[in-house]
Amino acid sequence: MRLLGADEPIPLEFHHAVVAIGNFDGLHRGHQELLLIAREQAERLGKSWGIVTFEPHPRSFFKPDEPVFRLTPLPLKSRLAAVLGASFVLSLKFDKALSMLEPQDFIKQYVVEKIKAAHAVTGYDFHFGRGRKGNPSILKELGKQSGFDVTVVDQVADEGDSHSPFSSSSIRSALRRGHMAAAARELGYHWTVMGEVVRGDQRGRAIGFPTANIILEEGAEPIRGIFTVRVRDGAQKNSRARGGAGYFGNRPTFETNRTFLEVHLFDMDEDLYGRTLLVEFIDLIRPDQKFNSVEELVRQMKQDCILAKARLESLSRNNPCTAFPLGRAQQDGLI
């Protein structure tokens, strides 16, 4: 799978490809349905297929003072797309120049001239071009004029009792409230972050709980608290998943102001500094809280680890996410 920038030439093998166009933050089950249709169209035509997406998130451009809670920053989005079979991800820089392109100019410049697309697939609510004037109907008309077909995918909803549509916004809301199972149900996999381990202050090691420290992207805001997590080496495929307890917050007991993710692995005590880790959030054990003493904190952490180990044991017997492609890939260490 190739990750391509807007200024890079498109390799010949990707000319006349099928393209799925959108932000696709989270690559949730609705997005996955859209990408499945793109893959099916590519197989029908005997073409490759890929994703056209935008960086930064358009909302970050229009509201720079309001960081967006990104469910899947570009590196992770690309990994997930590769698992689903995409041959490439074309990341277009969303800046003033791109935002000012008229819809027909955007399609001409990137879909027609750059990729020479044979087919485009997008969602029912996709808007593009200056003032968001472009919409699926306009895309279909531009496709007729330029010689490529268009498939517009309707809203995709859960088949359960609620019939709720899959939505990046509702997933963010679930994560902010600590409803990790609800987020996983919409995503089709356990919400995951990817980041490099940085040097900490060794406070966890000093109290008997050594941790790997990861700085999350600005805007990441799951509920602050203790989580059951699974961790893999992001540089290896089929790497072993290691269970642990994760903490996201600013350590109120120690009165620090820095917010970051700490992961304590149950069966591993080695220096992970500099490694890229994939951390899966399985469930929330408890919200963050301030303790009266370090000793009280340590007692609670021991209980947290017992609960996390029990949850991981239960997950090994019944993981609902394995009903979905990315959930199965996650379980098998393919992401």
Secondary structure, DSSP 4 states (H G I P E B T S, - for coil): -EEEETTSPPPGGGTT-EEEES--TT--HHHHHHHHHHHHHHHHHT--EEEEEEES-HHHHH-TTS----SS-HHHHHHHHHHTT-SEEEEEE-SHHHHTS-HHHHIIIIIIIIS--SEEEEETT--BSGGG-B-HHHHHHHHHHHT-EEEEEPP-B-SSSS-PBP-HHHHHHHHHHT-HHHHHHHHTS--EEEEEEE---SHHHHTT---EEEPPPTT--PPSEEEEEEEEETTSTTPPPEEEEEEEE--GGGT----EEEEEETT--S--TT-EEEEEEEEEEEE----SSHHHHHHHHHHHHHHHHHHHHHHHH--GGGGSHHHHHHHTT--
